[in-house]
Amino acid sequence: MPHYEPSRMSTNSKLATYAKRITQGQSQLSDVLIRLDEHNDSPHTYTTLSPLSGQVSITPPHDARFDEIQITLEGRTRVEVEPSATAVNHARVQASHRFLKLTMPISESVYPQPRIAEAGRTYTFPFNFVIPERLLPSSCMHSCVARHVHETHLRLPPSTGHAETASLFDLAPEMGKILYSIDVKVIRYRERDGRASVLTSASRAIRIMPSVVDEPPLHIQSTDTEYAMVRTKDLKKGMFKGKLGSITLSSTQPKSFIVSPATTSSPPTTTAILNLRFDPSNPSYRPPRLSSVVTRIKALTFCCIQAQTDLARRIDMMSAYDPSRSMYTSTQTLSNLKLDSSDAWVFKPHFPPQYSRRDSGYETAVEAPAGSGTSGTGYYEAQICVPLSLPQSKLTWLPTFHSCLLSRIYSLEIALSVSTGSSSTGLRLRMPVQISCSSVQRRGSAVHVATPISVPMPPNTIPREIFHGHAASEVEMLTTPRVIQFSNESSLRHPLSRAPARHRDDAPPGYEAFVA
C-alpha cells in the first residue's frame, strides 16, 4: 500500500535539505562507500532497462555486531504547497510518496561469520539493479476517475528538480522533486522486541530518464477553454474603413518532441502545420500580408499533497481553488520567423454544385472543374510549415508524465501577425504538445535503440530484420501487399448488387432434399 505522508513545515525550511542529505551522506558516513561500476566519477543519466551495478564498501571504526545489510534502489516524490494569503497557518504543507523500492538480495556466503564487523576491516557487498519499465500496482492504490489514469501513474517518472544530479535546469520548482537513490543500511535487530535499528546508513543519488512513448493526440472540443485550435477574426481595410474580410487560422496537435537521455544529443525538433483561410467581403479584395509567426512552449508543473484522481489540467486549477494543489509555469521562446507571403495565398473559387443522374438511381452533387463556374466569388488558402526546436542552452527537457503527486505537461503557443495596409492584427493558437523520450536498451551483447513510433509504418516498409530465421518465401508472403485483380470489367458490380448464387457440392442441403 503506498504511503502518502502529509506534514507541515516552517516557511524557512527547504525541500533541498533532503537532496543535500542524500548527496552529502557519503561524506558524513565515512565508513560506508557506494561505488558504481560505470560513471562513478561523472554524472550519468540512466534510462529504461539500463543496468545499474556497483559495490558497497563498509569499514567500521570499531567492532560492531550486525544482522543484515540492506541495499535498495528507491524512488521518492516530495512536494510542497504554499499556503494562500488568507490562510491562518502560513506553514508549508509537504507530502511524500515512495513509489519504488527494489531490494538487492545478498548471499549468506558474503556475510562474515559470525556477523561481527571488525574495526578497520573493509567488507564489500556487490549490487546489481535494472531500471524497470513500470511500477508495481501497489505503488498506486488510490481511486482514479478512469483506468487509464491508474495505468499512467504506474509509469516510471523522470528525476525532477534535483540540481545535484542534473547539470542543467529542468524548469521544475523547488516545491516538487522526484529523487532516485541507492540506499544502504546496516541493521541490527533488538533482542527484547525484535525491532530493527539502523546502525549506519548512506545514500547516493542517481538520475533516471525513462523511455516515454507518444500518447494519442488529445481530443479538443470547440468549447474547450484551455486550448484554442481555431481562431477567426474580422479584418478591416483601415481605421474608419469598411470590412476587408475574415481570416481563419487553424492547426492540429504536432508530433511530439523526442528527447534523449544523453545531454550531448541534437536538439529535439518537430513541425507545426498552420492552415489559413481568407474570405474576402468583396471579390476584388486581396488577402492580407503575412508578417511573422512567433512560437513559445510553456512547461506546466503540477504539485499536489493529495493523490491526484485525474490527469492534471490547467483548466482544473483555474476553475476552482484547491489548497492542496499548486501549479508552476515556465515559458520559453522557440522561434520568431519573418514570413514572405508573396506567393503563399492560393485562390479557391466557389462553384455551385451540379447534379447528374447515375444508373444506380442516386442523385449526387458533382463539383465542377476549375474554370467552368459562372460565379467570380471565392476564398484564399495558405499553409505554413513552422519548424520547432527545443533550446538546449542551460536547459534539460523532461518528458511528459503524470504521477500520483507530481505531473508535467506542455502547451504550444503560436502567434501569427498579418498586415492590412497600415494596420496589423494577430491571431493566437494554444495547443497541447508532448515530449517523449527514446532510450538505448541493452539486450545481451547487442545495443538496441528504442524510439517512440508516432505513425504506423506502411505495409511495404516493414523491416525484414524482425523476420530473422524465417524462410524467404514466408518473408515475401508477409511483407508483400496483396492486390485484388479482376478478370474483366463485368466483375466490377455495384456495391449493393448481389452476384447470383452458384451451386456448390459442399453446401448444406436445401429444404427440397428433405421433401419426399
N, C-alpha and C positions, 0 to 999 in steps of 0.2 A: 504494500500500500504506500503510495507516495506521501511524503510528509511535507506539508507547507507550514512554515514557521513564521507567522506574522509577529512582529515585535516593534517596539517604539525605541527610538534612539534620539539623542540630543541633536540640535542643529549643527553643532560643531564637529560631530563625528563624521567620518568619511568612509564610504564603502571601499576606498582604496586600501584601507587598513588590512582587509582580508587578502588582497592581492600582494601587498607588501609582506605579509606574514609568510605566504607561500614562497615568494622569491628569496626572502632572507632567512627562511627556515634552515637552509643548509648551513649557513654561516653561524646561526645561533646554536645548532646542534652539531658540533664538530666531530662527534663520534659516529654520525651517520652520514654517508655519502652516497648519492644516487648518480650513477653514470649511465649514459646512453651509448649503445654500440656505434651509432651513426649520428652525426651532427651534435656531438656533445658540447663543443665549444662555440657553436654558431647557431643562431635562431633558425628553426626549420618549421615548416607547416606540414602537418600530416593530413591525410585525406582518407576517404573510404577504402577499407581493406589494406591500408598501409601497415606494415609490421612495425612494432614498437618494442624493441628489446634492449636490455641493458643488465646492469647488476647493481646490487645494493651492498655496500661495504660498511660494516659496523665494527668500530674499535672502541670498546668500553674503557673508560678511565679507571674503573675499579671492578673487582669481581662482582658479578650480579647473576642471580638465578632468574630465569625467564621460562615461559611456557610456549610461546608462539610468536612467530614473525608474520605480520600481515603486510602484503604488498598488493595494492589496489590501483586500478585506473578509475578515476572518479570524474564526474561532470556535475557541476552545480550552477544553478541560476540564482542570482541575488539581485533584487530590485528594491528601489526606494521610491516613495511617492511623497511629493512635497505637500504640506497642508495648505488649505485655502487661506485667504487673507482674513476670513471671518471665523476661522476655527479657534476654539478656546485653547486647545493644546497645540502648540506650534511645533511639536516634535515630529520628526520624520517617521513614517511608518515603513518598516522593512519586512520583506518576506524572502524566504529561501526555499529551494527545492533541489534535492539531489535526485537527478533523473538517471544517472548512470553510475554503476559500481561493478567493476569486473575484478575478481579476486584471483590472484596467481597462486595455484597450488604448489606447495613446497614439499619435496620428498623428505621422508624421515631420515634418509641417509645424509642429507645436507646438514641437519642439526647436529650440534656437538652432543656427545653422550658422556656424562649426564648433561642436562641443559643448564650449564653454568658457564657464563661468558667470563673468560679470564681477562684480567686487566692488561692492556697493551697489545692484545692479540686481535688480528683483523679476521672477521668472518664475512664470507662472500656468499650472497644469495642471488642467483640469476632470475630474471623475469622475462616474459615474452607475451605481448599482447598484440591483437589485431583490431584496428579501428572498425567497429561494427557498422553495418549498413542501416540498421534500425534499432530502436529501443524496445525493451520488453513491454508487453501490455500493462504490466504492473506499474510502470512509470507514469501512466496517465489513467487514473481510475475515477476521475470526477465526471459528472454528467456533461454531455455536449448536446447541442441542438440537432446535430446530424452525425452520422457515422464517419463521413469524410473528415470532419473536424478532429475526431479522435485519431484517425489514421494520420492526419497531418502532424499532430502533436507527437506521434511516435517516430518521426524522422529526426535524425541526429542534427541538432542545431550547431552553427559555427561558433567558434570563440568570438566573443563580443566584448568590447570595452576594456580589454586587458592590455595596457600600454607596455607592460614589461615583456610580453611575448610577441607583440606586433610592433614593428618599427615604424609603421605608418598609421595615420588616423583613420578609423573605420566609421566615422560620423555617428558613433554611439555616445550617449550621455554618460556622465559619471553615475547616474542612478540605475543603470541597467548593465549587468555583466553576466556573461556566460564563461565559466572558468573550467578548464580541464587540468588535471594534475596527476602525477604519480605519487601516491601516499604510502609511507612506510610507518608501521607502528610495532614497537616491541612490547608485548603484552605478558602480564603475569596475572594468574587467577588467584584471588584471595582464598585462603583455606577455610575461613569461617563461613563465608556465604557463596563462594564460587564466582563472585563478580569479577569482571576483567578490569584491571587497572593498567594504564599506559605508562610504561617506564620511560620511554623516549619516543619521539616521532620526528618525521621530516617529510617535506613535500617538494616537488619540483614541477613547476608549471610548464605546460606544453600548449601548442596552438594547433587547433584542428579546423580544417575547412572541408566539410564533407561534400560529396558529389550530390548535386541537386539537378533534377531533370525539369524540363519545361512542363508547366501546367497548361491545360486548355485555356484559351482566351476567355476573359470574363464576359458574361452576357450583360451588356449595358443597355438599360431601357431608356426610352426618351424622357421619362420623368425623373431619371436619376439626377440628384443634385450634387453628387461628389465628382462625377466625370461628365465632360461635355465632348461628345464625339462629332457633333454637327453644330455649326453656327451659321446663322443667316442674318444679314444686315442690309438695310436700305442705303443706297449711295445717292448723294446729291452732286449736281454739277458744280456747285459752289455755294457760297453764302448768299442767302436770299434768292436762290435759283431753284428750278424745278428738280424733280426726281430723275436721276440718271438710270436707275435700275436697282436690282437686288443681287447680292453676291452670296454664295453659299460655300462654306469651307467644311469639308468632312474628311474623316480618316478612320482607320481601323487600328486595333492594337498591334504594334510592331512585334516582330520576333524578339525573343529575349536576348539580352547581352549574355555572353558566355565568358565567364572569368576563369582563371586558372589558379590553383594554389600557389604556383610559382610567382614570386613578385617580379621576376625579370621577363615575364611573357609580354607579348604585344598587347596594345590597348584593345579592350573589347569593343566591338562595333556592331551596329545594326542599321537599318534603314527605315525611315518613316515615309509613307506614301500619302501625299496631300492631294485631294481631289477638289477642284474648284469649278463652280458653275456661275455664270453671269447671265441674268435675264434682263435685257435692256427694256426700258419702258417705251422706247421708240426704235424701230428697225434701223434708223440711221445712227444711233448712238454706238460708240465703240467701247470695249471693255476697259476697265481701269488698268493702270500700270502697276505691276508687282514690284514692290520696293525691296523688302528684306523679310527674312524669317529668322526668328530667334528661338532657340530650344534650350530648355532647362530641365533638369531632373531633380526631383525632391525625394529625399530619404525620410521616411516616417518610422520612428521607433516608438512602440507602444509598451509601456510598463504597467503591470497590474499586480497588486498584492493578493488578489484572489484569482483562482484558476479561471481562465477565460473559457466560456462555453461556446463561443463562436469565433470565427476568424476576425481578426482586428480590422476595423474600417474607420476611416477618418470621420465619416458622417455620423457614426455611432458616438464618437467622442464629442462632436459638436452639438448634437441634438439634445442631449441630456447630460447634466453634470453628475459625475460619479466620483466621490472622493477616493475610491480605491484604484482609480486608473489615472494615467497621465500619458501625454503624447509629446514627443520632441521631433522637430523638423529641422532639416538642413538642406539648403538649395545650392546646386552647383550649375553654372552655365556651361552648356555643351558646345554651342556654336552660335555665330552671328553672321549669317550669309547675306550678301547682296545679290539681288536677282536681276536677270535680264529678260524682260517679258516681251521682247520684240517679236518673237515667233512662238510664244508659249500658248496663246489662245487659238483654239480651233472652232470655227463656226459650224453649228449643227442646225440645219433648217428644220422647221416644223412641217410635216406633211400630213394632210388629212388621210385617214385610213380609207383604203379602197377594198371593196368587198367582192369576192369571187365565189362561185359555187363549185364545189368539188363533187366527185362521183359518190362520195360517202354520204352526201346529204347534209353535211355540216357546213354552216356559214362561218367563214373565218376571215378576220381582218388581216390584210397583207400590206406591209409597209411599202410605199412607192420608192423606186430607186432614186438616187440623188440626181437632182436636176429636172425631175419630172413634175415637181409640185408647182402649184399656182400661187401659193402664199409666199410672201417675202419675209415673214417673221421667222425667228429662230432664237437660239441661245448660243453661248460660247462656253467651251470647256477647256480646262488646263489641268495638267498633272505635274506635281513637283516631287522629286525624289530627294529627300533630305538625308544625307549621311550623318550618322550619330556615332560618337566615340567618347567613351568614358575617360575623363582625365585621370592620370596616374601619378601626378606630381604630389607627393606627400600624402596620398590617399590610398586606401585599400578598400575595395568594394565587397561587401558581404552579400551572399546570395539571399534571395527572398526566402523567409522562413517564418513559421508560426510555432511557438511553443506554449506551454501552459501559462507562463508568466511574462514572456517577452516575445515580441514579434517585430519584424522589419519588412516593410513593403515600400514600393517605389511608384511614383507617378511622373508622367512626362508632360511638360507644358510646352506648347508650340504657339508662338505669336507671329501672325502674318500681317505685314503692313502693306497697304495698297494706296495709290495716289490717284486722285481725280482732279487734274488741273493743279490749282494752288493749294488744295486741301488734301489731307491724308486721313485715313482711318485704319483701324486694326481689328483683327479677329483672333480670338484666342481659344485653343482647344486644350483640354486636360484629359488624359487617358492613362490607364494603367500600363505599366511595363514591368517585366520580370527580369531578374538577374539570376541565371543558373550557373552551375559550376561543373566543369569537366575535371576528371581526375585520372591519374595514372595508376593502374592496378597491377599488382604483381601476382602472377599465377605460375607457380613453378619457377622455371628459369626465364620465361618469356615476360615481356612487358607489354600490356595492352592498354590503349588509351580509350577510356570510356567517355564518349561525348554525347550530351543530350541530343535527341533527334527531334527537330521541330516539325518536319513534314515527312510523310511516308515516302519511301522510295518508289519510283515507277517499277512495274513488274519486270522490265527488261534491264534493270540496273542492279539486280541482286548480286552481291559479291559472292563469287564462286568459292571463296576460301571457306565458307561455312559448310560446304558440301564435301569437305576433305574426307576421303575414304569411301566415297560412293562411286559407282560405275559411271563412265562418261555418258552412257545412254540415259541413266537416271537423272544426271545433272542437266542434260539437254532437255529432257521432258519437263523438269521442274522450273527451268529458267526461261523457256521459250514461250511467248504469249500464244494462246490458242486463237485461231482465226476460223470463223464460220463461213463456209463457202456455199453458194447456191449454184445449182446446175444450170438454171435458166431464169429468166425474169418471171415466169409463171409461178415460181416458188415464192415470190415476194407477195404475200397476200395482205389484205387489210388486217390490222391487229384484232378487229372484232370478228373477222370471218373465221370459220372453223373448217378445217380440212375434212373431207369425207372419211368416215371410218373404214378401215380395212380389216378384213377377216384374218385373224391370227390363230394358228393351231394351238398355241399355248394359252389362249384367252379362256377365261372361265365360261362354262356352258350357259346359254341363254335359257329363258323360260320354255322355248319351244322344244328343248331337249327333254323336258320332263312331261310333255304332252303325249298321251298315249296314242 
